[in-house]
Amino acid sequence: MIERVIQFFLAGGWVMYPLLLMSLLSLTLIFERLVFWVFSAQSQGPKRLARYIALFDSGGFGQSSDEIGNDATLEGELVRLSASTTTINEAILIGHIESLRPSIERFAHILGAIIAAAPLLGILGTVTGIIRSFDLLGDAAAVSDPSVVAGGIAEALYTTAFGLTIALVTLFPHVYFKARAERSLGRLETLAGVIAEHSDSKK
């Protein structure tokens, strides 16, 4: 099995090396985002939003400073940023949300670039492989068996298959992470509205 994988890799030519690096990068970033959204405190985001809304509505927000200080969710971070600001208005709250956006959308552009670039790089490898095969075909003295050229073309298609596989493996997690990011930003905007109302009611 390992020998077959090595043979497949070597048959693809030089393009397989950047594709391999791209696949390793994609898997690493997917793992990091999975940890962030699924296995970290961020998975508790909806519950924390409901908790903060209830605290604001009940007037018991000031009695939960320890709970807020230990909250590692994005919602908790927004509440802490707002609490450290003397003046609360819509522009300031939007600024706080924007300061959290990089951690929410982290690596999204890189994953998107991998989805676009991997198939193109695979096609490039296929084209260069086919060019080599036709060069051999043009040299009649060098090719006594046409199946050699056909085999070369088949091997050249390995890079396209590898590139498409990388794109597909990256695509579905990328869509999932993007949806999680949009929902998280929506919750932060909802929480910002509640904070703004609570601040207005105190004036």
Contact map, one row per residue, 1 for C-alpha under 8 A:
11111000000000000000000000000000000000000000000000000000000000000000000000000000000000000000000000000000000000000000000000000000000000000000000000000000000000000000000000000000000000000000000000000000000
11111100000000000000000000000000000000000000000000000000000000000000000000000000000000000000000000000000000000000000000000000000000000000000000000000000000000000000000000000000000000000000000000000000000
11111110000000000000000000000000000000000000000000000000000000000000000000000000000000000000000000000000000000000000000000000000000000000000000000000000000000000000000000000000000000000000000000000000000
11111111000000000000000000000000000000000000000000000000000000000000000000000000000000000000000000000000000000000000000000000000000000000000000000000000000000000000000000000000000000000000000000000000000
11111111100000000000000000000000000000000000000000000000000000000000000000000000000000000000000000000000000000000000000000000000000000000000000000000000000000000000000000000000000000000000000000000000000
01111111110000000000000000000000000000000000000000000000000000000000000000000000000000000000000000000000000000000000000000000000000000000000000000000000000000000000000000000000000000000000000000000000000
00111111111000000000000000000000000000000000000000000000000000000000000000000000000000000000000000000000000000000000000000000000000000000000000000000000000000000000000000000000000000000000000000000000000
00011111111100000000000000000000000000000000000000000000000000000000000000000000000000000000000000000000000000000000000000000000000000000000000000000000001001000000000000000000000000000000000000000000000
00001111111110010000000000000000000000000000000000000000000000000000000000000000000000000000000000000000000000000000000000000000000000000000000000000000000000000000000000000000000000000000000000000000000
00000111111110010000000000000000000000000000000000000000000000000000000000000000000000000000000000000000000000000000000000000000000000000000000000000000000000000000000000000000000000000000000000000000000
00000011111110000000000000000000000000000000000000000000000000000000000000000000000000000000000000000000000000000000000000000000000000000000000000000000001101000000000000000000000000000000000000000000000
00000001111111110000000000000000000000000000000000000000000000000000000000000000000000000000000000000000000000000000000000001100100000000000000000000000001111100000000000000000000000000000000000000000000
00000000111111110000000000000000000000000000000000000000000000000000000000000000000000000000000000000000000000000000000000001000100000000000000000000000000000000000000000000000000000000000000000000000000
00000000000111111100000000000000000000000000000000000000000000000000000000000000000000000000000000000000000000000000000000001000000000000000000000000000000000000000000000000000000000000000000000000000000
00000000000111111110000000000000000000000000000000000000000000000000000000000000000000000000000000000000000000000000000011011000000000000000000000000000000000100000000000000000000000000000000000000000000
00000000110111111111000000000000000000000000000000000000000000000000000000000000000000000000000000000000000000000000000000001000000000000000000000000000000000100000000000000000000000000000000000000000000
00000000000001111111100000000000000000000000000000000000000000000000000000000000000000000000000000000000000000000000000000000000000000000000000000000000000000000000000000000000000000000000000000000000000
00000000000001111111110000000000000000000000000000000000000000000000000000000000000000000000000000000000000000000000000000000000000000000000000000000000000000000000000000000000000000000000000000000000000
00000000000000111111111000000000000000000000000000000000000000000000000000000000000000000000000000000000000000000000010011000000000000000000000000000000000000000110000000000000000000000000000000000000000
00000000000000011111111100000000000000000000000000000000000000000000000000000000000000000000000000000000000000000000000000000000000000000000000000000000000000000000000000000000000000000000000000000000000
00000000000000001111111110000000000000000000000000000000000000000000000000000000000000000000000000000000000000000000000000000000000000000000000000000000000000000000000000000000000000000000000000000000000
00000000000000000111111111000000000000000000000000000000000000000000000000000000000000000000000000000000000000000100010000000000000000000000000000000000000000000000010000000000000000000000000000000000000
00000000000000000011111111100000000000000000000000000000000000000000000000000000000000000000000000000000000000000000000000000000000000000000000000000000000000000000010000000000000000000000000000000000000
00000000000000000001111111110000000000000000000000000000000000000000000000000000000000000000000000000000000000000000000000000000000000000000000000000000000000000000000000000000000000000000000000000000000
00000000000000000000111111111000000000000000000000000000000000000000000000000000000000000000000000000000000000000000000000000000000000000000000000000000000000000000000000000000000000000000000000000000000
00000000000000000000011111111100000000000000000000000000000000000000000000000000000000000000000000000000000000100100000000000000000000000000000000000000000000000000010001000000000000000000000000000000000
00000000000000000000001111111110000000000000000000000000000000000000000000000000000000000000000000000000000000000000000000000000000000000000000000000000000000000000000001000000000000000000000000000000000
00000000000000000000000111111111000000000000000000000000000000000000000000000000000000000000000000000000000000000000000000000000000000000000000000000000000000000000000000000000000000000000000000000000000
00000000000000000000000011111111100000000000000000000000000000000000000000000000000000000000000000000000001000100000000000000000000000000000000000000000000000000000000000000000000000000000000000000000000
00000000000000000000000001111111110000000000000000000000000000000000000000000000000000000000000000000000000000000000000000000000000000000000000000000000000000000000000001001100000000000000000000000000000
00000000000000000000000000111111111000000000000000000000000000000000000000000000000000000000000000000000000000000000000000000000000000000000000000000000000000000000000000000000000000000000000000000000000
00000000000000000000000000011111111100000000000000000000000000000000000000000000000000000000000000000000000000000000000000000000000000000000000000000000000000000000000000000000000000000000000000000000000
00000000000000000000000000001111111110000000000000000000000000000000000000000000000000000000000000000000000000000000000000000000000000000000000000000000000000000000000000000000100000000000000000000000000
00000000000000000000000000000111111111100000000000000000000000000000000000000000000000000000000000000000000000000000000000000000000000000000000000000000000000000000000000000000000000000000000000000000000
00000000000000000000000000000011111111110000000000000000000000000000000000000000000000000000000000000000000000000000000000000000000000000000000000000000000000000000000000000000000000000000000000000000000
00000000000000000000000000000001111111111100000000000000000000000000000000000000000000000000000000000000000000000000000000000000000000000000000000000000000000000000000000000000000000000000000000000000000
00000000000000000000000000000000111111111110000000000000000000000000000000000000000000000000000000000000000000000000000000000000000000000000000000000000000000000000000000000000100100000000000000000000000
00000000000000000000000000000000011111110110000000000000000000000000000000000000000000000000000000000000000000000000000000000000000000000000000000000000000000000000000000000000000000000000000000000000000
00000000000000000000000000000000011111111110000000000000000000000000000000000000000000000000000000000000000000000000000000000000000000000000000000000000000000000000000000000000000000000000000000000000000
00000000000000000000000000000000001111111110000000000000000000000000000000000000000000000000000000000000000000000000000000000000000000000000000000000000000000000000000000000000000000000000000000000000000
00000000000000000000000000000000000110111111100000000000000000000000000110000000000000000000000000000000000000000000000000000000000000000000000000000000000000000000000000000000000000000000000000000000000
00000000000000000000000000000000000111111111100000000000000000000000000111000000000000000000000000000000000000000000000000000000000000000000000000000000000000000000000000000000000000000000000000000000000
00000000000000000000000000000000000011111111110000000000000000000000000000000000000000000000000000000000000000000000000000000000000000000000000000000000000000000000000000000000000000000000000000000000000
00000000000000000000000000000000000000001111111100000000000000000000000010000000000000000000000000000000000000000000000000000000000000000000000000000000000000000000000000000000000000000000000000000000000
00000000000000000000000000000000000000001111111110000000000000000000000011100000000000000000000000000000000000000000000000000000000000000000000000000000000000000000000000000000000000010000000000000000000
00000000000000000000000000000000000000000011111111000000000000000000000000000000000000000000000000000000000000000000000000000000000000000000000000000000000000000000000000000000000000000010000000000000000
00000000000000000000000000000000000000000001111111100000000000000000000000000000000000000000000000000000000000000000000000000000000000000000000000000000000000000000000000000000000000000000000000000000000
00000000000000000000000000000000000000000001111111110000000000000000000010110000000000000000000000000000000000000000000000000000000000000000000000000000000000000000000000000000000000000000000000000000000
00000000000000000000000000000000000000000000111111111000000000000000000000100000000000000000000000000000000000000000000000000000000000000000000000000000000000000000000000000000000000000010001000000000000
00000000000000000000000000000000000000000000011111111100000000000000000000000000000000000000000000000000000000000000000000000000000000000000000000000000000000000000000000000000000000000000000000000000000
00000000000000000000000000000000000000000000001111111110000000000000000000000000000000000000000000000000000000000000000000000000000000000000000000000000000000000000000000000000000000000000000000000000000
00000000000000000000000000000000000000000000000111111111000010000000000000000000000000000000000000000000000000000000000000000000000000000000000000000000000000000000000000000000000000000000001000000000000
00000000000000000000000000000000000000000000000011111111100000000000000000000000000000000000000000000000000000000000000000000000000000000000000000000000000000000000000000000000000000000000001001000000000
00000000000000000000000000000000000000000000000001111111110000000000000000000000000000000000000000000000000000000000000000000000000000000000000000000000000000000000000000000000000000000000000000000000000
00000000000000000000000000000000000000000000000000111111111110000000000000000000000000000000000000000000000000000000000000000000000000000000000000000000000000000000000000000000000000000000000000000000000
00000000000000000000000000000000000000000000000000011111111110000000000000000000000000000000000000000000000000000000000000000000000000000000000000000000000000000000000000000000000000000000000001100100000
00000000000000000000000000000000000000000000000000001111111100000000000000000000000000000000000000000000000000000000000000000000000000000000000000000000000000000000000000000000000000000000000000000000000
00000000000000000000000000000000000000000000000000000111111110000000000000000000000000000000000000000000000000000000000000000000000000000000000000000000000000000000000000000000000000000000000000000000000
00000000000000000000000000000000000000000000000000000011111111000000000000000000000000000000000000000000000000000000000000000000000000000000000000000000000000000000000000000000000000000000000000000000000
00000000000000000000000000000000000000000000000000000011111111110000000000000000000000000000000000000000000000000000000000000000000000000000000000000000000000000000000000000000000000000000000000000000000
00000000000000000000000000000000000000000000000000010011011111111000000000000000000000000000000000000000000000000000000000000000000000000000000000000000000000000000000000000000000000000000000000000000000
00000000000000000000000000000000000000000000000000000000001111111000000000000000000000000000000000000000000000000000000000000000000000000000000000000000000000000000000000000000000000000000000000000000000
00000000000000000000000000000000000000000000000000000000000111111000000000000000000000000000000000000000000000000000000000000000000000000000000000000000000000000000000000000000000000000000000000000000000
00000000000000000000000000000000000000000000000000000000000111111111000000000000000000000000000000000000000000000000000000000000000000000000000000000000000000000000000000000000000000000000000000000000000
00000000000000000000000000000000000000000000000000000000000011111111100000000000000000000000000000000000000000000000000000000000000000000000000000000000000000000000000000000000000000000000000000000000000
00000000000000000000000000000000000000000000000000000000000000011111110000000000000000000000000000000000000000000000000000000000000000000000000000000000000000000000000000000000000000000000000000000000000
00000000000000000000000000000000000000000000000000000000000000011111111000000000000000000000000000000000000000000000000000000000000000000000000000000000000000000000000000000000000000000000000000000000000
00000000000000000000000000000000000000000000000000000000000000011111111000010011000000000000000000000000000000000000000000000000000000000000000000000000000000000000000000000000000000000000000000000000000
00000000000000000000000000000000000000000000000000000000000000001111111000010001000000000000000000000000000000000000000000000000000000000000000000000000000000000000000000000000000000000000000000000000000
00000000000000000000000000000000000000000000000000000000000000000111111100000000000000000000000000000000000000000000000000000000000000000000000000000000000000000000000000000000000000000000000000000000000
00000000000000000000000000000000000000000000000000000000000000000011111110011000000000000000000000000000000000000000000000000000000000000000000000000000000000000000000000000000000000000000000000000000000
00000000000000000000000000000000000000001100000000000000000000000000011111011000000000000000000000000000000000000000000000000000000000000000000000000000000000000000000000000000000000000000000000000000000
00000000000000000000000000000000000000001101100100000000000000000000001111111000000000000000000000000000000000000000000000000000000000000000000000000000000000000000000000000000000000000000000000000000000
00000000000000000000000000000000000000000100100000000000000000000000000111111100000000000000000000010000000000000000000000000000000000000000000000000000000000000000000000000000000000000001000000000000000
00000000000000000000000000000000000000000000100110000000000000000000000011111110000000000000000000000000000000000000000000000000000000000000000000000000000000000000000000000000000000000011001000000000000
00000000000000000000000000000000000000000000000100000000000000000001101111111111000000000000000000000000000000000000000000000000000000000000000000000000000000000000000000000000000000000000000000000000000
00000000000000000000000000000000000000000000000000000000000000000000001111111111100000000000000000000000000000000000000000000000000000000000000000000000000000000000000000000000000000000000000000000000000
00000000000000000000000000000000000000000000000000000000000000000000000001111111110000000000000110010000000000000000000000000000000000000000000000000000000000000000000000000000000000000001000100000000000
00000000000000000000000000000000000000000000000000000000000000000001000000111111111000000000000000000000000000000000000000000000000000000000000000000000000000000000000000000000000000000000000000100000000
00000000000000000000000000000000000000000000000000000000000000000001100000011111111100000000000000000000000000000000000000000000000000000000000000000000000000000000000000000000000000000000000000000000000
00000000000000000000000000000000000000000000000000000000000000000000000000001111111110000000000100000000000000000000000000000000000000000000000000000000000000000000000000000000000000000000000000000000000
00000000000000000000000000000000000000000000000000000000000000000000000000000111111110010000100100000000000000000000000000000000000000000000000000000000000000000000000000000000000000000000000000100000000
00000000000000000000000000000000000000000000000000000000000000000000000000000011111111000000000000000000000000000000000000000000000000000000000000000000000000000000000000000000000000000000000000000000000
00000000000000000000000000000000000000000000000000000000000000000000000000000001111111000000000000000000000000000000000000000000000000000000000000000000000000000000000000000000000000000000000000000000000
00000000000000000000000000000000000000000000000000000000000000000000000000000000111111110000000000000000000000000000000000000000000000000000000000000000000000000000000000000000000000000000000000000000000
00000000000000000000000000000000000000000000000000000000000000000000000000000000001111110000000000000000000000000000000000000000000000000000000000000000000000000000000000000000000000000000000000000000000
00000000000000000000000000000000000000000000000000000000000000000000000000000000000011111000000000000000000000000000000000000000000000000000000000000000000000000000000000000000000000000000000000000000000
00000000000000000000000000000000000000000000000000000000000000000000000000000000010011111101100000000000000000000000000000000000000000000000000000000000000000000000000000000000000000000000000000010010000
00000000000000000000000000000000000000000000000000000000000000000000000000000000000000111111100000000000000000000000000000000000000000000000000000000000000000000000000000000000000000000000000000010000000
00000000000000000000000000000000000000000000000000000000000000000000000000000000000000011111110000000000000000000000000000000000000000000000000000000000000000000000000000000000000000000000000100010000000
00000000000000000000000000000000000000000000000000000000000000000000000000000000000000001111111000000000000000000000000000000000000000000000000000000000000000000000000000000000000000000000000000000000000
00000000000000000000000000000000000000000000000000000000000000000000000000000000000000011111111100000000000000000000000000000000000000000000000000000000000000000000000000000000000000000000000000000000000
00000000000000000000000000000000000000000000000000000000000000000000000000000000010000011111111110000000000000000000000000000000000000000000000000000000000000000000000000000000000000000000000100000000000
00000000000000000000000000000000000000000000000000000000000000000000000000000000000000000111111111000000000000000000000000000000000000000000000000000000000000000000000000000000000000000000100100000000000
00000000000000000000000000000000000000000000000000000000000000000000000000000000000000000011111111100000000000000000000000000000000000000000000000000000000000000000000000000000000000000000000000000000000
00000000000000000000000000000000000000000000000000000000000000000000000000000100110000000001111111110000000000000000000000000000000000000000000000000000000000000000000000000000000000000000000000000000000
00000000000000000000000000000000000000000000000000000000000000000000000000000100000000000000111111111000000000000000000000000000000000000000000000000000000000000000000000000000000000001001100000000000000
00000000000000000000000000000000000000000000000000000000000000000000000000000000000000000000011111111100000000000000000000000000000000000000000000000000000000000000000000000000000000000000000000000000000
00000000000000000000000000000000000000000000000000000000000000000000000000000000000000000000001111111100000000000000000000000000000000000000000000000000000000000000000000000000000000000000000000000000000
00000000000000000000000000000000000000000000000000000000000000000000000001000100000000000000000111111111000000000000000000000000000000000000000000000000000000000000000000000000000000000000000000000000000
00000000000000000000000000000000000000000000000000000000000000000000000000000000000000000000000011111111100000000000000000000000000000000000000000000000000000000000000000000000000000001000000000000000000
00000000000000000000000000000000000000000000000000000000000000000000000000000000000000000000000001111111110000000000000000000000000000000000000000000000000000000000000000000000000000000000000000000000000
00000000000000000000000000000000000000000000000000000000000000000000000000000000000000000000000000011111110000000000000000000000000000000000000000000000000000000000000000000000000000000000000000000000000
00000000000000000000000000000000000000000000000000000000000000000000000000000000000000000000000000011111110000000000000000000000000000000000000000000000000000000000000000000000000010010000000000000000000
00000000000000000000000000000000000000000000000000000000000000000000000000000000000000000000000000001111111100000000000000000000000000000000000000000000000000000000000000000000010010000000000000000000000
00000000000000000000000000000000000000000000000000000000000000000000000000000000000000000000000000000111111110000000000000000000000000000000000000000000000000000000000000000000000000000000000000000000000
00000000000000000000000000001000000000000000000000000000000000000000000000000000000000000000000000000000111111100000000000000000000000000000000000000000000000000000000000000000000000000000000000000000000
00000000000000000000000000000000000000000000000000000000000000000000000000000000000000000000000000000000111111110000000000000000000000000000000000000000000000000000000000000100010000000000000000000000000
00000000000000000000000000000000000000000000000000000000000000000000000000000000000000000000000000000000011111111000000000000000000000000000000000000000000000000000000000000000000000000000000000000000000
00000000000000000000000000000000000000000000000000000000000000000000000000000000000000000000000000000000001111111100000000000000000000000000000000000000000000000000000000000000000000000000000000000000000
00000000000000000000000001001000000000000000000000000000000000000000000000000000000000000000000000000000001111111110000000000000000000000000000000000000000000000000000001100100000000000000000000000000000
00000000000000000000000000000000000000000000000000000000000000000000000000000000000000000000000000000000000111111111000000000000000000000000000000000000000000000000000000100100000000000000000000000000000
00000000000000000000000000000000000000000000000000000000000000000000000000000000000000000000000000000000000011111111100000000000000000000000000000000000000000000000000000000000000000000000000000000000000
00000000000000000000010001000000000000000000000000000000000000000000000000000000000000000000000000000000000001111111110000000000000000000000000000000000000000000000011001000000000000000000000000000000000
00000000000000000000000000000000000000000000000000000000000000000000000000000000000000000000000000000000000000111111111000000000000000000000000000000000000000000000011101100000000000000000000000000000000
00000000000000000000000000000000000000000000000000000000000000000000000000000000000000000000000000000000000000011111111100000000000000000000000000000000000000000000001000000000000000000000000000000000000
00000000000000000000000000000000000000000000000000000000000000000000000000000000000000000000000000000000000000001111111110000000000000000000000000000000000000000000000000000000000000000000000000000000000
00000000000000000010010000000000000000000000000000000000000000000000000000000000000000000000000000000000000000000111111111000000000000000000000000000000000000000011011000000000000000000000000000000000000
00000000000000000000000000000000000000000000000000000000000000000000000000000000000000000000000000000000000000000011111111100000000000000000000000000000000000010111011000000000000000000000000000000000000
00000000000000000000000000000000000000000000000000000000000000000000000000000000000000000000000000000000000000000001111111110000000000000000000000000000000000010010000000000000000000000000000000000000000
00000000000000100010000000000000000000000000000000000000000000000000000000000000000000000000000000000000000000000000111111111000000000000000000000000000000000110010000000000000000000000000000000000000000
00000000000000100010000000000000000000000000000000000000000000000000000000000000000000000000000000000000000000000000011111111100000000000000000000000000000001111111000000000000000000000000000000000000000
00000000000000000000000000000000000000000000000000000000000000000000000000000000000000000000000000000000000000000000001111111110000000000000000000000000000010110010000000000000000000000000000000000000000
00000000000000100000000000000000000000000000000000000000000000000000000000000000000000000000000000000000000000000000000111111111000000000000000000000000000000000000000000000000000000000000000000000000000
00000000000111110000000000000000000000000000000000000000000000000000000000000000000000000000000000000000000000000000000011111111100000000000000000000000000110110000000000000000000000000000000000000000000
00000000000100000000000000000000000000000000000000000000000000000000000000000000000000000000000000000000000000000000000001111111110000000000000000000000100111110000000000000000000000000000000000000000000
00000000000000000000000000000000000000000000000000000000000000000000000000000000000000000000000000000000000000000000000000111111111000000000000000000000000100000000000000000000000000000000000000000000000
00000000000000000000000000000000000000000000000000000000000000000000000000000000000000000000000000000000000000000000000000011111111100000000000000000000000100000000000000000000000000000000000000000000000
00000000000110000000000000000000000000000000000000000000000000000000000000000000000000000000000000000000000000000000000000001111111110000000000000000001101110000000000000000000000000000000000000000000000
00000000000000000000000000000000000000000000000000000000000000000000000000000000000000000000000000000000000000000000000000000111111111000000000000000001100100000000000000000000000000000000000000000000000
00000000000000000000000000000000000000000000000000000000000000000000000000000000000000000000000000000000000000000000000000000011111111100000000000000000000000000000000000000000000000000000000000000000000
00000000000000000000000000000000000000000000000000000000000000000000000000000000000000000000000000000000000000000000000000000001111111110000000000000000000000000000000000000000000000000000000000000000000
00000000000000000000000000000000000000000000000000000000000000000000000000000000000000000000000000000000000000000000000000000000111111111000000000001101100000000000000000000000000000000000000000000000000
00000000000000000000000000000000000000000000000000000000000000000000000000000000000000000000000000000000000000000000000000000000011111111100000000001000000000000000000000000000000000000000000000000000000
00000000000000000000000000000000000000000000000000000000000000000000000000000000000000000000000000000000000000000000000000000000001111111110000000000000000000000000000000000000000000000000000000000000000
00000000000000000000000000000000000000000000000000000000000000000000000000000000000000000000000000000000000000000000000000000000000111111111011000001000000000000000000000000000000000000000000000000000000
00000000000000000000000000000000000000000000000000000000000000000000000000000000000000000000000000000000000000000000000000000000000011111111011001001000000000000000000000000000000000000000000000000000000
00000000000000000000000000000000000000000000000000000000000000000000000000000000000000000000000000000000000000000000000000000000000001111111000000000000000000000000000000000000000000000000000000000000000
00000000000000000000000000000000000000000000000000000000000000000000000000000000000000000000000000000000000000000000000000000000000000111111111000000000000000000000000000000000000000000000000000000000000
00000000000000000000000000000000000000000000000000000000000000000000000000000000000000000000000000000000000000000000000000000000000000011111111100000000000000000000000000000000000000000000000000000000000
00000000000000000000000000000000000000000000000000000000000000000000000000000000000000000000000000000000000000000000000000000000000000000011111100000000000000000000000000000000000000000000000000000000000
00000000000000000000000000000000000000000000000000000000000000000000000000000000000000000000000000000000000000000000000000000000000000011011111100000000000000000000000000000000000000000000000000000000000
00000000000000000000000000000000000000000000000000000000000000000000000000000000000000000000000000000000000000000000000000000000000000011011111111011000000000000000000000000000000000000000000000000000000
00000000000000000000000000000000000000000000000000000000000000000000000000000000000000000000000000000000000000000000000000000000000000000001111111000000000000000000000000000000000000000000000000000000000
00000000000000000000000000000000000000000000000000000000000000000000000000000000000000000000000000000000000000000000000000000000000000000000001111111000000000000000000000000000000000000000000000000000000
00000000000000000000000000000000000000000000000000000000000000000000000000000000000000000000000000000000000000000000000000000000000000001000001111111100000000000000000000000000000000000000000000000000000
00000000000000000000000000000000000000000000000000000000000000000000000000000000000000000000000000000000000000000000000000000000000000000000000011111110000000000000000000000000000000000000000000000000000
00000000000000000000000000000000000000000000000000000000000000000000000000000000000000000000000000000000000000000000000000000000000000000000001011111111000000000000000000000000000000000000000000000000000
00000000000000000000000000000000000000000000000000000000000000000000000000000000000000000000000000000000000000000000000000000000000011011000001011111111100000000000000000000000000000000000000000000000000
00000000000000000000000000000000000000000000000000000000000000000000000000000000000000000000000000000000000000000000000000000000000010000000000001111111110000000000000000000000000000000000000000000000000
00000000000000000000000000000000000000000000000000000000000000000000000000000000000000000000000000000000000000000000000000000000000000000000000000111111111000000000000000000000000000000000000000000000000
00000000000000000000000000000000000000000000000000000000000000000000000000000000000000000000000000000000000000000000000000000000110010000000000000011111111100000000000000000000000000000000000000000000000
00000000000000000000000000000000000000000000000000000000000000000000000000000000000000000000000000000000000000000000000000000100110010000000000000001111111110000000000000000000000000000000000000000000000
00000000000000000000000000000000000000000000000000000000000000000000000000000000000000000000000000000000000000000000000000000000000000000000000000000111111111000000000000000000000000000000000000000000000
00000001001100000000000000000000000000000000000000000000000000000000000000000000000000000000000000000000000000000000000000000000100000000000000000000011111111000000000000000000000000000000000000000000000
00000000001100000000000000000000000000000000000000000000000000000000000000000000000000000000000000000000000000000000000000001111110000000000000000000001111111110000000000000000000000000000000000000000000
00000000000100000000000000000000000000000000000000000000000000000000000000000000000000000000000000000000000000000000000000101100100000000000000000000000111111111000000000000000000000000000000000000000000
00000001001100000000000000000000000000000000000000000000000000000000000000000000000000000000000000000000000000000000000001000100000000000000000000000000011111111100000000000000000000000000000000000000000
00000000000100110000000000000000000000000000000000000000000000000000000000000000000000000000000000000000000000000000000011101100000000000000000000000000000111111110000000000000000000000000000000000000000
00000000000000000000000000000000000000000000000000000000000000000000000000000000000000000000000000000000000000000000001111101100000000000000000000000000000111111111000000000000000000000000000000000000000
00000000000000000000000000000000000000000000000000000000000000000000000000000000000000000000000000000000000000000000000001000000000000000000000000000000000011111111100000000000000000000000000000000000000
00000000000000000010000000000000000000000000000000000000000000000000000000000000000000000000000000000000000000000000001001000000000000000000000000000000000001111111110000000000000000000000000000000000000
00000000000000000010000000000000000000000000000000000000000000000000000000000000000000000000000000000000000000000000011111100000000000000000000000000000000000111111111000000000000000000000000000000000000
00000000000000000000000000000000000000000000000000000000000000000000000000000000000000000000000000000000000000000000011001000000000000000000000000000000000000011111111100000000000000000000000000000000000
00000000000000000000000000000000000000000000000000000000000000000000000000000000000000000000000000000000000000000000000000000000000000000000000000000000000000001111111110000000000000000000000000000000000
00000000000000000000011001000000000000000000000000000000000000000000000000000000000000000000000000000000000000000110011000000000000000000000000000000000000000000111111111000000000000000000000000000000000
00000000000000000000000000000000000000000000000000000000000000000000000000000000000000000000000000000000000000000111011000000000000000000000000000000000000000000011111111100000000000000000000000000000000
00000000000000000000000000000000000000000000000000000000000000000000000000000000000000000000000000000000000000000010000000000000000000000000000000000000000000000001111111110000000000000000000000000000000
00000000000000000000000000000000000000000000000000000000000000000000000000000000000000000000000000000000000000000000000000000000000000000000000000000000000000000000111111111000000000000000000000000000000
00000000000000000000000001100100000000000000000000000000000000000000000000000000000000000000000000000000000000100110000000000000000000000000000000000000000000000000011111111100000000000000000000000000000
00000000000000000000000000000000000000000000000000000000000000000000000000000000000000000000000000000000000000110010000000000000000000000000000000000000000000000000001111111110000000000000000000000000000
00000000000000000000000000000000000000000000000000000000000000000000000000000000000000000000000000000000000000000000000000000000000000000000000000000000000000000000000111111111000000000000000000000000000
00000000000000000000000000000100000000000000000000000000000000000000000000000000000000000000000000000000000000000000000000000000000000000000000000000000000000000000000011111111100000000000000000000000000
00000000000000000000000000000100000000000000000000000000000000000000000000000000000000000000000000000000000100110000000000000000000000000000000000000000000000000000000001111111110000000000000000000000000
00000000000000000000000000000000000000000000000000000000000000000000000000000000000000000000000000000000000000000000000000000000000000000000000000000000000000000000000000111111111000000000000000000000000
00000000000000000000000000000000000000000000000000000000000000000000000000000000000000000000000000000000000000000000000000000000000000000000000000000000000000000000000000011111111100000000000000000000000
00000000000000000000000000000000100010000000000000000000000000000000000000000000000000000000000000000000000000000000000000000000000000000000000000000000000000000000000000001111111110000000000000000000000
00000000000000000000000000000000000000000000000000000000000000000000000000000000000000000000000000000000100100000000000000000000000000000000000000000000000000000000000000000111111111000000000000000000000
00000000000000000000000000000000000000000000000000000000000000000000000000000000000000000000000000000000000000000000000000000000000000000000000000000000000000000000000000000011111111100000000000000000000
00000000000000000000000000000000000010000000000000000000000000000000000000000000000000000000000000000000000000000000000000000000000000000000000000000000000000000000000000000001111111110000000000000000000
00000000000000000000000000000000000000000000000000000000000000000000000000000000000000000000000000000001100000000000000000000000000000000000000000000000000000000000000000000000111111111000000000000000000
00000000000000000000000000000000000000000000000000000000000000000000000000000000000000000000000000000000000000000000000000000000000000000000000000000000000000000000000000000000011111111100000000000000000
00000000000000000000000000000000000000000000000000000000000000000000000000000000000000000000000000000000000000000000000000000000000000000000000000000000000000000000000000000000001111111110000000000000000
00000000000000000000000000000000000000000000100000000000000000000000000000000000000000000000000000000001000000000000000000000000000000000000000000000000000000000000000000000000000111111111000000000000000
00000000000000000000000000000000000000000000000000000000000000000000000000000000000000000000000010001000000000000000000000000000000000000000000000000000000000000000000000000000000011111111100000000000000
00000000000000000000000000000000000000000000000000000000000000000000000000000000000000000000000000000000000000000000000000000000000000000000000000000000000000000000000000000000000001111111110000000000000
00000000000000000000000000000000000000000000010010000000000000000000000000100000000000000000000000000000000000000000000000000000000000000000000000000000000000000000000000000000000000111111111000000000000
00000000000000000000000000000000000000000000000000000000000000000000000001100100000000000000000010000000000000000000000000000000000000000000000000000000000000000000000000000000000000011111111100000000000
00000000000000000000000000000000000000000000000000000000000000000000000000000000000000000000010010000000000000000000000000000000000000000000000000000000000000000000000000000000000000001111111110000000000
00000000000000000000000000000000000000000000000000000000000000000000000000000000000000000000000000000000000000000000000000000000000000000000000000000000000000000000000000000000000000000111111111000000000
00000000000000000000000000000000000000000000000010011000000000000000000000100000000000000000000000000000000000000000000000000000000000000000000000000000000000000000000000000000000000000011111111100000000
00000000000000000000000000000000000000000000000000000000000000000000000000000100000000000100110000000000000000000000000000000000000000000000000000000000000000000000000000000000000000000001111111110000000
00000000000000000000000000000000000000000000000000000000000000000000000000000000000000000000000000000000000000000000000000000000000000000000000000000000000000000000000000000000000000000000111111111000000
00000000000000000000000000000000000000000000000000001001000000000000000000000000000000000000000000000000000000000000000000000000000000000000000000000000000000000000000000000000000000000000011111111100000
00000000000000000000000000000000000000000000000000000001000000000000000000000010010000000000000000000000000000000000000000000000000000000000000000000000000000000000000000000000000000000000001111111110000
00000000000000000000000000000000000000000000000000000000000000000000000000000000000000011100000000000000000000000000000000000000000000000000000000000000000000000000000000000000000000000000000111111111000
00000000000000000000000000000000000000000000000000000000000000000000000000000000000000000000000000000000000000000000000000000000000000000000000000000000000000000000000000000000000000000000000011111111100
00000000000000000000000000000000000000000000000000000001000000000000000000000000000000000000000000000000000000000000000000000000000000000000000000000000000000000000000000000000000000000000000001111111110
00000000000000000000000000000000000000000000000000000000000000000000000000000000000000010000000000000000000000000000000000000000000000000000000000000000000000000000000000000000000000000000000000111111111
00000000000000000000000000000000000000000000000000000000000000000000000000000000000000000000000000000000000000000000000000000000000000000000000000000000000000000000000000000000000000000000000000011111111
00000000000000000000000000000000000000000000000000000000000000000000000000000000000000000000000000000000000000000000000000000000000000000000000000000000000000000000000000000000000000000000000000001111111
00000000000000000000000000000000000000000000000000000000000000000000000000000000000000000000000000000000000000000000000000000000000000000000000000000000000000000000000000000000000000000000000000000111111
00000000000000000000000000000000000000000000000000000000000000000000000000000000000000000000000000000000000000000000000000000000000000000000000000000000000000000000000000000000000000000000000000000011111
